[in-house]
Amino acid sequence: MNLLLFGITLLVAGGSAALLARRSSWLGAGSAVLGCAAGLIGAVRALAAGASESWRLAWEIPGGSFAVELDALSAFFLIPILGLSALAAIYGVGYLDSWRGKKALGPVWFFTNTLIASMAMVVIARNGLLFLVAWEVMALASFFLVGFEHEKPAVREAAWVYFVAGHFGTAFLIVFFLLLGREAGSLDFEGFDRVAPAMSAPLFLMALVGFGTKAGFMPLHVWLPDAHPAAPSHVSALMSGVMIKTGIYGLVRALTFLGAPPPWWGWTLIGVGLVSGVLGVLFALAQHDLKRLLAYHSVENIGIIALGAGVGVLGQAAGSPALAFFGWAGALLHVVNHALFKGLLFLGAGSVLHATGTREMDHLGGLLKRMPVTGVTFLIGAAAISGLPPLNGFVSEFLILLGAFSGACSKSASTAVPVLVTIGGLALISGLAAACFTKAFGVVFLGEPRGEHAHHAHEAGLAMRIPMVLLAAACFAVGLLAPAVLRFMAPAVKQVSGVDFAGSPSSRPAIAWGAAAFLTVVGGLALVRRRLLAGRTVGETVTWDCGYARPGPRMQYTSSSFAQPLTDLFATFLRTRRTQSPPSGYFPRNASYATETPDVCREGLFRNAFLGGAWVLGKLGWLQQGRVHLYVLYIALTLLALLMWSLR
Amino acid sequence: MRWGIQAALGMLLAPLLLGVITRTKAFFAGRCGAPLLQPYYDLAKLLGKGAVYSRTTSWVFRAGPVVGLAAMLMALAFMPAGGAVSPFAFAGDMLFVAGLLGLTRFFTILAALDTGSAFEGMGASREAQFSALAEPALLLGLAVLAKQSGELSLSGVMQGISASSWGVVGPELVLVSAALLIVFLTENARIPVDDPNTHLELTMIHEVMVLDHGGPDFAFILYGSAIKLWILGTLLVGLLVPVRTGNAWIDGGAFAGGMLALSVTTGVIESTMARLRLVRVPHLLVGAIALSTLALILVLR
């Protein structure tokens, strides 16, 4: 606890000092790394010990108290938050280097450090007001980071959308905490578990919307696909890898207040997870901007986490320990896994952007030869996010599916039907994710360069490569050491699910040795191949072109053409816009084809809602005269009305 | 021990299934056809060759066949063969096998994209589409079997399904078998989804993806796909020919007969059907998902 608070203090102090040192990154990044390391040691020790530590200071704000606690759940969320933040800070030093002298870097580090510190505060706060303050600081710090390149209109718009969406969610959270506080008599978390059963349903929905906006559940995800690409890449990695997980943390924490969950909470979470997961990955497939594609995959992975949480809640409601344990263990492990591989992928996308100056996948290609380290680590991240063995993504999806399979073996239909949806949904999601990441990796890193941008690409600097290599190694480590990881996180799973599955079942070590055995077989076969080819002629030539004499890089499949069969199949959801002028005549000259897939929820739902709101409020425009004495009259009238109401 | 012999036989006999299919097709076409052992001759020839690589390709192209074959050999370790229980079985190994199938596909697609060829990109794109739809059908089908047998490992499932299960939940098992047969044909690049024989790149899926591979790499790919045929065949035969007497000779014989019959059936399907138009293939796969879902609803009721 002390180490953690020291780390947070260091982060804030270093960030403030960085404001003064406007040019250099070292002060901000150094304090971020040291602060995160100190906090990380504290969190790991707390989770390993399994005991909780609390600390409280009086605070003069009414209802507020500076109450913090480090229990298993908080420690569990702190580990990915602080771990990824430290790596992102190292990466940021290299990434921001090209802006040195052009932009003031001090504020970036101030806001980055503030963001990290506020995320840590969110997960340890034990008072409603303190939580909301930390939540708001987190939203504001990330808002300013999204607006880093504020001279671009698209970036400004993305930042504003994020600002509005964030506060839409916060509005629900304020009501959520006020209602809880009214029930408990204090805004401290300690009393929150005394909620009357009648209130728990509205509180659950309030938490689902409020925290879901931050987490990015469909259709509340609208800010994500704009804000993540707009931010500098190490900030995108932080926002997507861990910041949106504070939404998941909030939801999980809220569930611990609200008592025994009824089955419909599980159904709701599974429904939300299915919609977010399937639509998230479909929209990702339709994108050709690399960072936007990754942003939609965050929606997909949040959906997978919600599916796992839904299975877990269902198990709690049905009194089935296996279901509750596997669901929650899968969901929580996926939180960490997503931080690892999505952090890695965003950093990789940042290196690509840094080296080529474009995020447009259809202008790239052949980068694996030019950027070998970025390429290999991106491939590992891509395989991990597709849920393939022997990497970490497979382990968490395996746990969720195992929970669902054991749920399918149960008798009651109220458990079995949602579980069926989970199995089918998760299978479809992982199939589509594999399609999307073969597309992303294949188009960006393989084949021949499709344009000038990719020809002159160069490998990223050392500060950028080290975090990527470490994250890729962590993806392997979690896959190969799955049983140890699960044992380590058992206190957190127990706190959420109420199930302690320390000893059983037998399949957990099995996937780890399966993964290790698989890697051994790969190594063995690679040796066989090498022996076979040794001493034989190994030639090089052009790709088989079917006799066509002039094959060129422009003839390669692009990201749009690769995804076209799938996007056509799901055109009902995607509403892709096409602008085309097909070749015509005997000697066709110009032809063009462009697709754009705007967000259906944003275009169809929120745009209309906000336009409607603007229209209604516009009708009240006559109230706003611009004359001060009229406004004073409004105030006097309001006070008079309030006085009469209180005297009534 | 018993399982070990049968797994070794699987590794040895898998290419024979391809020979049987080709022979059946030749019979229907009125030709005498290639020898039954032709796939072995092909493998031996390819393993003895050097290799030619495209200058466009990177190490991913060379890693594809190695990873693919390794994943298939690994998956074979979990398959219960002819009533024998795999010593490696664990709760959820069916998900691991499905994951390994996915990994093979992932690397095959990437190796195809690595050549920078439009044809191979086309095949890769189609493979990605069809396999994304085949995955739910497979997993939902496996969920039916898990529910029916109350077991979460493939070996347990196969032990739990016996001739008497067909009397109790016959209709459900018919539905699952149909869904798994569609998955079997899709995953193994068979008609009506894909044509393993055509020489027109535009109409192929799997064959076109491996167009640039040669020598030992191509041998790995061919052998890997033979093993894949064996693995998915084992699943289907275990379901359709549930002879579980406990006698190794009877069970093993019934299993071998089932595999032979499945190869002949595949040959018959290939000879009597035309390949579906590509836009119709998703309908078939969605049909398989629907069959699996229906079966699952029936066993859950």
Interface residues (C-beta under 8 A of the other chain):
Chain A: G365 G366 L368 K369 L379 A383 S386 G387 L388 P389 F394 F398 L401 L402 A404 F405 S406 A408 C409 A413 A416 V417 L420 I423 G424 L426 A427 L428 S430 G431 L432 A434 A435 F437 T438 K439 F441 G442 V443 L446 G447 E448 P505 S506 S507 A510 I511 G514 A517 F518 V521 V522 G524 L525 A526 R529 L532 L533 R536 T537 V538 G539 E540 T541 V542 T543 W544 D545 C546 P551 P553 M555 Q556 Y557 S561 F562 A563 Q564 P565 L566 L569
Chain B: L47 K49 G50 A51 V52 Y53 S54 R55 T56 T57 S58 W59 V60 R62 A63 P65 V66 V67 L69 A70 A71 L73 M74 A77 F88 F90 A91 G92 D93 L95 F96 G99 L100 G102 L103 R105 F106 I109 L110 L113 D114 T115 G116 S117 A118 F119 G121 M122 A124 S125 R126 A128 Q129 S131 A132 L133 A134 E135 P136 L138 L139 L140 A143 A146 K147 G150 L152 E201 L211 D212 G215 P216 D217 F220 L278 P282 I289 T293 L296 I297 L300 R301
